[in-house]
Amino acid sequence: SIMTVFLPNLTRVRHEAAAFRKQVMLLFGIMGVMGIGMLVGYGWVLPPTVGWFFGDAYSGASVYLIYGAIAYLMLVMSFILINIAIVLERVNHLVTLAVFAAILLGVLMYRHDSIQHVFLIESVTYLAMFLVLIAGLLKKGRLNG
């Protein structure tokens, strides 16, 4: 796991603002490239394999792979921010997680008409959570360790 490699480095340099920011940017750069690769794979490379592995009856499900990948990518990016908050010994992310878990559960309870709705709800919720988490970390002094 990329986080397994970066957590000790982030922890080691958490009180050195420039070095910490450099490690965070490197982490997001690597994850961004991997995320793009994942989206390309799930959008264009993997869809034909659904029919190969599961038969023609399931080949229609291949169009949903990219939607699941988008939601997963947003969740992974949020997970990275949560780990950064933990390294910085912040606790505000716990409130953010609880709020977005409640929002996700509540919205899914009322709007789960189709798999497209579920993926859209997940993607929007995880993106919003990412934005709130990053805003919390970028507040004055949040990335200074």
Secondary structure by P-SEA (a helix, b strand, c coil): ccccccaaaaaaacccaaaaaaaaaaaaaaaaaaaaaaaaaacccccccccccccccccccccaaaaaaaaaaaaaaaaaaaaaaaaacccaaaaaaaaaaaaaaaaaacccccaaaaaaaaaaaaaaaaaaaaaaaaccccccc
